[in-house]
Amino acid sequence: MFPHYLKKKLYDKKVICILKKKFKMKERKKIGEPPGSLIYAGERKKIKSQTVFIRYNKDEFVISESELEDNEVETFNLEKNKVNWINITGLANIKLIEKIGLSFDLHPLVLEDILNPSQRPKIEEFDKYIFIIIKKLLWEEKTAEFNQEQISLVLGPNFVLSFSEEESDLFKTIIDRIQIPKGRIRIMGADYLLYCLIDLIVDNYFIIMEFLNEKIENIEDTLVSNPEPSTLQEIYELKKTIIELRKLVWPLRELVNKLQRQKLELISDELQIYIRDIYDHIFRITETLDSFREIIFGMLDMYLSSVSNKMNEIMKVLTIISTTFIPLSFLAGFYGMNFIYMPELSFVLSYPILIIVMFSIFFIMIYFFRRRKWL
């Protein structure tokens, strides 16, 4: 069994190797290219690009969907008196992304970040728009792991652009809310739509927290009842998951804090109370992750203690068995000596008497061990 510090080194080395394998091909694609080069660095190339264009105000709601091939582009006509939301899924169509960048005067570095799904959560303010990167997290019950996907958001005076690698039902609830004529979202501006998208993504983090909490409780029950080597592997996998989550959540605190504290022209004062609510949610999530991390360290110590206690129980039983057979081995060895004359051997009942004495010694010692609570 490895010492604790050796296990930690081996685990950290394993995580580093996994991360290198995961991002090596993505980073290699862009080596030598000038800044702002539009190269899709993701892995979902076979997903066709699809756009959902939604225009609404308090009196009207219009939605249109289109699926584009790699060589097709689409022109978007914005209406000034409405909120325009364009949701783009499938980023392999470089011409579409480039066309959108030209239509909305997006910086080439912004388009480069949109096409690189390994970016960290961040916020950048430009003259005419605000660019935000956030990570969407979904829990897979079959694999008991979470999947992450980068969501890129662009907020303008009367429009919101959202970019994702694949289609999902995550934003369907937002679309359903927009269709309600008397809903709050219909009377608010584009900044409120941005808040709704971020709030929905953050709320899904709590689902991840619930599954992690359930998984931690199951592992703790196993540690108490019957810890096995596979349990240690589960603990390390859980530790890896929480480390990845903290890497995603901590930059999100900085992102929302900037929305909350800096005076951004595209964010109205009326929206600040909602942004503070998101910040409170993120703060609770970070606190939960910190507590999970402390619990995992305690679980590692609990595993080592449980294994040590189990080994002590085994050694105790073996020691008692060995101690019980010491006097029996002495008697067997004593009367097994090859002397010519031993008075006891001439007695007819010597053999059964010896057997009775040996069994008596055995049961007396067992009784003694139980009386002392050693057994």
C-alpha positions as CSV (number, residue, x, y, z in Angstrom):
1,M,0.0,0.0,0.0
2,F,1.4,3.4,-1.0
3,P,1.9,6.2,1.5
4,H,-0.6,9.1,1.3
5,Y,1.8,11.6,-0.2
6,L,2.9,9.1,-2.9
7,K,-0.7,8.5,-3.8
8,K,-1.3,12.3,-4.1
9,K,1.7,12.6,-6.4
10,L,0.6,9.8,-8.6
11,Y,-2.9,11.2,-8.8
12,D,-1.8,14.7,-9.7
13,K,0.5,13.2,-12.4
14,K,-2.4,11.2,-13.8
15,V,-4.7,14.3,-13.9
16,I,-1.9,16.3,-15.7
17,C,-1.5,13.6,-18.3
18,I,-5.3,13.5,-18.9
19,L,-5.5,17.2,-19.3
20,K,-2.5,17.2,-21.7
21,K,-4.1,14.5,-23.9
22,K,-7.4,16.4,-23.8
23,F,-6.1,19.8,-24.9
24,K,-3.0,18.8,-27.0
25,M,-4.9,18.5,-30.3
26,K,-7.0,21.6,-29.7
27,E,-4.0,23.8,-29.1
28,R,-1.9,22.3,-31.8
29,K,-4.4,23.4,-34.5
30,K,-3.7,27.1,-33.8
31,I,0.1,27.0,-33.5
32,G,1.7,29.5,-35.9
33,E,-1.6,31.1,-36.8
34,P,-2.0,34.9,-36.5
35,P,-4.3,36.3,-33.7
36,G,-7.9,36.3,-34.7
37,S,-7.7,33.3,-37.0
38,L,-11.0,31.6,-37.3
39,I,-10.3,28.0,-36.7
40,Y,-12.8,25.7,-34.9
41,A,-10.9,24.0,-32.1
42,G,-13.7,21.8,-30.9
43,E,-14.5,18.2,-31.4
44,R,-18.2,18.4,-32.6
45,K,-17.5,19.0,-36.3
46,K,-20.3,16.8,-37.6
47,I,-23.1,18.9,-36.0
48,K,-24.8,21.1,-38.5
49,S,-25.1,24.8,-37.8
50,Q,-28.6,25.8,-36.7
51,T,-29.9,29.3,-35.9
52,V,-33.0,30.2,-33.9
53,F,-33.9,33.9,-34.4
54,I,-36.3,35.3,-31.9
55,R,-37.7,38.9,-32.0
56,Y,-40.1,40.1,-29.3
57,N,-41.5,43.0,-27.3
58,K,-44.4,43.3,-25.0
59,D,-46.9,43.1,-27.9
60,E,-45.3,40.7,-30.4
61,F,-43.3,37.5,-30.5
62,V,-41.7,36.0,-33.7
63,I,-39.5,33.0,-33.9
64,S,-37.7,31.4,-36.9
65,E,-35.4,28.5,-37.2
66,S,-33.0,27.4,-40.0
67,E,-30.5,24.6,-40.4
68,L,-27.5,25.6,-42.5
69,E,-24.9,23.6,-44.4
70,D,-21.2,24.4,-43.9
71,N,-21.1,26.6,-47.1
72,E,-24.3,28.5,-46.3
73,V,-24.7,31.8,-44.4
74,E,-27.7,33.7,-43.1
75,T,-28.5,37.4,-43.0
76,F,-30.1,38.8,-39.8
77,N,-32.2,41.9,-39.9
78,L,-32.6,43.5,-36.4
79,E,-35.6,45.5,-35.4
80,K,-34.9,48.5,-33.2
81,N,-38.1,48.4,-31.2
82,K,-37.7,44.7,-30.3
83,V,-35.3,42.5,-28.4
84,N,-33.4,40.3,-30.9
85,W,-32.1,37.0,-29.7
86,I,-30.0,34.8,-32.1
87,N,-29.1,31.4,-30.8
88,I,-26.5,29.6,-32.9
89,T,-25.7,25.9,-32.3
90,G,-22.9,24.1,-34.2
91,L,-19.7,26.1,-34.6
92,A,-18.1,24.2,-37.4
93,N,-19.6,26.5,-40.0
94,I,-16.8,29.1,-40.1
95,K,-18.4,31.2,-42.8
96,L,-21.5,31.6,-40.6
97,I,-19.5,32.7,-37.6
98,E,-17.5,35.1,-39.8
99,K,-20.7,36.5,-41.4
100,I,-22.2,37.1,-37.9
101,G,-19.0,38.8,-36.9
102,L,-19.2,41.2,-39.8
103,S,-22.9,41.9,-39.3
104,F,-22.5,42.8,-35.6
105,D,-19.0,44.3,-35.9
106,L,-17.4,41.7,-33.5
107,H,-13.7,41.8,-32.9
108,P,-11.7,38.9,-34.6
109,L,-10.4,37.9,-31.2
110,V,-14.0,37.5,-29.9
111,L,-14.8,35.2,-32.8
112,E,-11.6,33.3,-32.1
113,D,-12.7,32.8,-28.5
114,I,-16.1,31.6,-29.6
115,L,-14.6,28.9,-31.8
116,N,-12.2,27.8,-29.1
117,P,-14.4,25.9,-26.5
118,S,-11.5,25.5,-24.0
119,Q,-11.7,29.1,-22.8
120,R,-12.2,29.9,-19.2
121,P,-15.3,31.9,-18.1
122,K,-14.7,35.6,-18.6
123,I,-16.3,39.0,-19.5
124,E,-14.9,41.6,-21.9
125,E,-16.4,45.0,-22.5
126,F,-16.2,46.6,-26.0
127,D,-17.6,49.9,-27.3
128,K,-20.8,48.5,-28.7
129,Y,-21.2,45.2,-26.9
130,I,-20.3,43.0,-24.0
131,F,-18.7,39.6,-24.6
132,I,-19.2,36.8,-22.0
133,I,-18.0,33.2,-21.9
134,I,-19.7,30.8,-19.4
135,K,-19.7,27.0,-19.0
136,K,-22.9,25.0,-19.2
137,L,-22.8,21.9,-16.9
138,L,-25.0,18.9,-17.4
139,W,-25.0,15.8,-15.2
140,E,-24.9,12.4,-16.9
141,E,-26.6,9.8,-14.7
142,K,-25.3,6.8,-16.7
143,T,-21.6,7.7,-16.2
144,A,-22.1,9.6,-12.9
145,E,-20.1,12.5,-14.4
146,F,-20.8,16.0,-15.6
147,N,-20.3,17.3,-19.1
148,Q,-19.3,20.9,-19.8
149,E,-20.0,23.0,-22.8
150,Q,-18.9,26.5,-23.5
151,I,-21.6,29.1,-24.0
152,S,-20.6,32.4,-25.6
153,L,-22.9,35.4,-25.1
154,V,-22.8,38.8,-26.8
155,L,-24.9,41.6,-25.5
156,G,-25.7,44.6,-27.6
157,P,-28.1,47.5,-27.2
158,N,-31.1,45.5,-28.5
159,F,-29.7,42.1,-29.2
160,V,-28.2,39.0,-27.6
161,L,-26.1,36.4,-29.5
162,S,-25.6,33.0,-28.0
163,F,-23.2,30.4,-29.4
164,S,-23.0,26.7,-28.4
165,E,-21.4,23.6,-29.9
166,E,-24.5,21.4,-29.8
167,E,-28.2,21.7,-29.5
168,S,-29.9,21.1,-26.2
169,D,-33.2,21.8,-24.4
170,L,-31.5,24.1,-21.8
171,F,-32.8,27.3,-23.3
172,K,-36.2,25.9,-24.1
173,T,-37.6,27.2,-20.8
174,I,-36.4,30.7,-21.7
175,I,-38.2,30.5,-25.0
176,D,-41.4,29.3,-23.3
177,R,-41.2,32.2,-20.9
178,I,-40.8,34.7,-23.8
179,Q,-44.0,33.4,-25.4
180,I,-46.0,34.3,-22.3
181,P,-47.5,37.8,-23.2
182,K,-47.6,39.1,-19.7
183,G,-44.2,37.7,-18.6
184,R,-41.6,40.0,-17.1
185,I,-39.1,39.1,-19.8
186,R,-41.4,40.6,-22.5
187,I,-41.3,44.1,-21.0
188,M,-37.6,44.1,-20.2
189,G,-34.7,44.8,-22.5
190,A,-31.8,42.7,-23.9
191,D,-29.8,42.9,-20.7
192,Y,-32.6,41.1,-18.8
193,L,-32.5,38.3,-21.5
194,L,-28.8,38.0,-20.8
195,Y,-29.5,37.7,-17.1
196,C,-32.1,35.0,-17.7
197,L,-29.6,32.9,-19.8
198,I,-26.8,33.2,-17.2
199,D,-29.2,32.5,-14.3
200,L,-30.5,29.4,-16.0
201,I,-27.0,28.1,-16.6
202,V,-26.0,28.8,-12.9
203,D,-29.2,27.1,-11.6
204,N,-28.1,23.9,-13.3
205,Y,-25.0,24.0,-11.2
206,F,-27.2,23.2,-8.1
207,I,-28.3,20.0,-9.8
208,I,-24.7,19.0,-10.1
209,M,-24.2,19.8,-6.4
210,E,-27.2,17.6,-5.5
211,F,-25.8,14.6,-7.4
212,L,-22.3,15.1,-5.9
213,N,-23.8,15.3,-2.4
214,E,-25.6,12.0,-3.0
215,K,-22.5,10.4,-4.3
216,I,-20.5,11.6,-1.3
217,E,-23.1,10.1,1.1
218,N,-23.0,6.7,-0.8
219,I,-19.2,6.6,-0.5
220,E,-19.3,7.5,3.2
221,D,-21.7,4.6,3.8
222,T,-19.4,2.3,2.0
223,L,-16.4,3.5,4.0
224,V,-18.2,2.8,7.2
225,S,-19.5,-0.6,6.2
226,N,-17.0,-2.3,3.9
227,P,-14.2,-0.1,2.2
228,E,-12.6,-1.7,-0.8
229,P,-9.8,-0.6,-3.2
230,S,-12.5,0.5,-5.7
231,T,-13.8,2.9,-3.1
232,L,-10.5,4.7,-3.1
233,Q,-10.7,5.0,-6.8
234,E,-14.2,6.5,-6.5
235,I,-12.8,9.0,-4.0
236,Y,-10.1,10.1,-6.3
237,E,-12.5,10.4,-9.2
238,L,-14.7,12.6,-7.1
239,K,-11.8,14.7,-6.1
240,K,-10.9,15.2,-9.7
241,T,-14.5,16.2,-10.5
242,I,-14.6,18.8,-7.7
243,I,-11.3,20.3,-8.8
244,E,-12.6,20.7,-12.3
245,L,-15.8,22.3,-11.0
246,R,-13.9,24.8,-8.9
247,K,-11.8,25.8,-11.9
248,L,-15.1,26.7,-13.7
249,V,-16.9,28.3,-10.8
250,W,-14.2,30.6,-9.4
251,P,-13.8,32.7,-12.7
252,L,-17.6,32.9,-12.8
253,R,-17.6,34.8,-9.5
254,E,-15.2,37.4,-11.0
255,L,-17.4,37.6,-14.1
256,V,-20.7,38.3,-12.2
257,N,-18.8,40.6,-9.7
258,K,-17.7,42.7,-12.7
259,L,-21.3,42.9,-13.9
260,Q,-22.4,43.9,-10.5
261,R,-19.8,46.5,-9.4
262,Q,-18.7,48.1,-12.7
263,K,-20.9,50.6,-14.4
264,L,-21.6,49.1,-17.8
265,E,-23.6,51.1,-20.2
266,L,-25.5,48.1,-21.6
267,I,-26.5,46.9,-18.1
268,S,-29.3,49.0,-16.5
269,D,-29.5,49.9,-12.9
270,E,-32.8,48.0,-12.6
271,L,-30.9,44.8,-13.4
272,Q,-28.4,45.1,-10.5
273,I,-30.7,43.4,-8.0
274,Y,-31.0,40.3,-10.3
275,I,-27.3,40.2,-10.8
276,R,-26.7,40.3,-7.0
277,D,-29.0,37.2,-6.8
278,I,-26.8,35.4,-9.3
279,Y,-23.7,36.3,-7.3
280,D,-25.4,34.9,-4.2
281,H,-26.0,31.6,-6.0
282,I,-22.4,31.4,-7.2
283,F,-21.2,32.2,-3.7
284,R,-23.3,29.3,-2.3
285,I,-21.9,27.0,-4.9
286,T,-18.3,27.9,-4.2
287,E,-19.0,27.3,-0.5
288,T,-20.5,24.0,-1.2
289,L,-17.5,22.9,-3.3
290,D,-15.1,24.0,-0.6
291,S,-17.1,21.9,1.9
292,F,-17.1,19.0,-0.5
293,R,-13.3,19.3,-0.8
294,E,-12.9,19.2,3.0
295,I,-15.2,16.2,3.2
296,I,-13.1,14.3,0.5
297,F,-9.9,14.9,2.5
298,G,-11.7,13.5,5.5
299,M,-12.9,10.5,3.4
300,L,-9.3,9.7,2.4
301,D,-8.3,9.6,6.1
302,M,-11.4,7.6,6.9
303,Y,-10.5,5.1,4.2
304,L,-7.0,4.7,5.5
305,S,-8.3,4.3,9.1
306,S,-11.0,1.8,8.0
307,V,-8.4,-0.3,6.1
308,S,-6.1,-0.1,9.1
309,N,-8.8,-1.1,11.5
310,K,-9.8,-4.0,9.3
311,M,-6.2,-5.1,9.1
312,N,-6.0,-4.9,12.9
313,E,-9.1,-7.1,13.3
314,I,-7.6,-9.7,11.0
315,M,-4.3,-9.6,12.9
316,K,-6.1,-9.9,16.2
317,V,-8.0,-13.0,15.1
318,L,-4.8,-14.6,13.7
319,T,-2.9,-13.7,16.9
320,I,-5.6,-15.3,19.1
321,I,-5.5,-18.5,16.9
322,S,-1.8,-18.6,17.2
323,T,-1.8,-18.0,20.9
324,T,-4.5,-20.7,21.4
325,F,-2.4,-23.3,19.6
326,I,0.9,-22.5,21.5
327,P,0.1,-24.8,24.5
328,L,-1.4,-27.5,22.2
329,S,1.8,-27.4,20.1
330,F,3.8,-27.7,23.3
331,L,2.0,-30.8,24.4
332,A,2.1,-32.4,21.0
333,G,5.8,-31.7,20.7
334,F,6.5,-32.9,24.3
335,Y,4.9,-36.3,23.8
336,G,6.2,-36.6,20.3
337,M,9.8,-36.9,21.6
338,N,11.5,-40.2,20.8
339,F,12.6,-41.3,24.3
340,I,12.7,-45.0,25.1
341,Y,11.0,-44.7,28.5
342,M,8.1,-42.3,29.2
343,P,5.9,-43.4,32.1
344,E,2.7,-41.8,30.7
345,L,2.9,-43.8,27.5
346,S,2.5,-47.1,29.3
347,F,-0.8,-46.1,30.7
348,V,-3.8,-47.4,28.7
349,L,-5.8,-44.2,28.9
350,S,-2.9,-41.8,28.3
351,Y,-4.0,-40.9,24.7
352,P,-7.6,-40.0,25.4
353,I,-6.5,-38.1,28.5
354,L,-4.1,-36.0,26.5
355,I,-6.8,-35.3,23.9
356,I,-9.2,-34.2,26.7
357,V,-6.5,-32.0,28.2
358,M,-5.7,-30.3,24.9
359,F,-9.4,-29.6,24.1
360,S,-9.8,-28.3,27.7
361,I,-6.9,-25.9,27.3
362,F,-8.4,-24.7,24.0
363,F,-11.8,-23.9,25.4
364,I,-10.4,-22.4,28.6
365,M,-8.3,-20.0,26.5
366,I,-11.3,-19.1,24.3
367,Y,-13.3,-18.4,27.4
368,F,-10.5,-16.3,28.8
369,F,-10.2,-14.2,25.6
370,R,-14.0,-13.6,25.5
371,R,-13.9,-12.6,29.2
372,R,-11.2,-10.0,28.5
373,K,-13.2,-8.9,25.3
374,W,-10.3,-9.7,23.1
375,L,-12.5,-11.8,20.9
